[in-house]
């Protein structure tokens, strides 16, 4: 379900609970949403003006927060520098303590003077040791006594993960306050060993009215990969996304993303444009082994708007779903039969 559909559902639920008409507002709203999305194929979508890059947004590390017993402050918040890293790479871990139980993590200055450590475990690779956080401006810590505690962990290359596999790593963080109270929270990230990688070489062409961007891929073994990317105008505003899955063989080859041409017309953009982000994942096992995100990876040739299709894709599955929802919402319903006791 799309984010827009979820918002529509949340907004309309109170109205639906009290609706007495034969038309169901939620069904009609979802039908309209399906009709809008049917303008594009599932493998490429337009982004509304002002949207964030969805490829980059999906890789923003989440922050986890925990209060003390009974909901007491201070609040411990923890996160990692990345969602996924490969064996041999270094991940930075962060922690803050805020002297408030309020949801706003930045409502008050972070507390200093705590002792913070983390025990790291991988579901497949096992214990990765204990790290101590710093708040003294040395190593990975940017500023002394700013209340942002920092630690680093270099991911092991042995025992080796199989090619195409990934492991979930948990950092169980313990903060000991100056009064010896403790707070605990957990941050997570993925240890990932993709089968293939992007080499950094790209090429582009207009094909069947769509912008085809090919990315060179080097694979260490055969496997299935998934590539996703975002186009932006030269000012850096994202306006279209595309994704593709393909089976690769060992060696160097090309994987192509096709950005549906209607996006150029909907947003009034022609070339050159830039491949604002692109990433590759190996998908033969679960969880998928995520590769890094390359940003500002490629600038295309100049194109005229007339080279891109303005035709609606008219996805038959979505149009059929929208039609069924409208018919169901507008169909007369049997009158309710009142019942009672004598």
Residue, then its C-alpha position, 0 to 999 in steps of 0.5 A: x500500500x502506498x504512503x498516500x493510500x495509508x494517509x487517505x485511509x487514516x483521514x477517512x476512517x472516522x467518516x466511514x464509521x458514520x457514513x450512511x450513504x451507499x458510496x464508501x468514501x474510503x473505497x472511492x479515495x483508494x480507487x482514485x489513488x489506483x487510477x492515478x498510479x495506473x498512469x505509470x508502470x510499476x517499474x517507474x514512477x513520477x515524484x511530486x515536486x518537493x519530494x525527497x529522493x526515495x533511494x536515499x531516504x530508504x537508507x537513512x539510519x533509524x534512531x531508536x529511543x528508550x526512557x527509564x523505568x516508568x517512563x522517566x528521563x533521561x532518554x537514551x537515543x542510539x543509531x548507526x552511521x549506515x543501514x548496511x556495510x560490507x565486511x572490512x568496512x567501519x561503522x560509526x555508532x552514536x548515542x545521546x542522552x536528553x534530560x527530558x521524557x518528551x518525544x522531542x529528542x532535541x528539546x534540551x541539550x544532551x547530557x555529558x559525563x555518562x559511560x556508554x558501551x555497546x555489545x555487538x552481535x550478529x545473528x550469523x557471525x555471532x559476538x563481535x565484541x564490546x566497544x566504548x563510546x567517546x565524547x572527548x573529540x578524539x577518534x570518530x568523535x567530532x566534538x568534545x563534551x557535546x553530549x554525542x557519544x561516538x564509537x566505531x566497529x570494523x566489521x570482520x572478514x572472517x568468518x566469511x558470509x556467503x556471497x549474496x548473503x547478509x547478517x543483521x547486527x545488533x548493538x545493545x547500548x548501555x549508558x551509565x549515568x553519573x548517579x549510576x542509573x542505567x539506560x539501555x537501547x539497541x541500534x542495528x545495521x546490516x553486514x552485507x556481502x552482495x554478489x555484484x557491485x556497480x563499477x561506476x560506468x553508465x550510459x544513456x539513450x532514449x528507447x521507446x520514448x523512455x530514458x534508458x540508463x544502463x549501469x555497468x555491473x561486475x559480478x563475482x558469481x551468478x545471482x539475481x540483483x535488484x537495481x533502483x535509481x532516481x533521476x533529478x534535474x540539474x538543480x538536484x530536484x528528484x522527479x522520477x524513479x525506476x527499478x529493475x531485477x535481472x539475473x547476472x553471470x560472473x563477470x562484467x555486464x550491463x543492467x538497465x533502468x528504464x524511466x517512463x517518459x511521461x515523467x518528463x512531461x508531467x514535470x516539464x523537464x528535458x535533458x540533460x538530467x542526472x542520475x541522482x542516486x543508484x544502488x544494487x542489492x543481491x536478492x537470492x537470499x533473505x535478507x537481501x544483501x544491500x550495496x552502497x548508494x552512489x550519488x550524482x552518479x551520471x549526467x545524461x546527454x541533452x534530450x528534447x521533451x518531444x523524444x519522450x512518450x506522453x502516453x499514459x501507461x494505463x496499468x491494467x491491474x490497477x485500472x481493474x482494481x479501481x473499477x471494481x472499487x468504484x462499482x462496489x462503493x456505488x452499488x446499492x446496499x440492502x436496507x438494514x433489518x431492525x430486530x428487537x425482543x417482544 
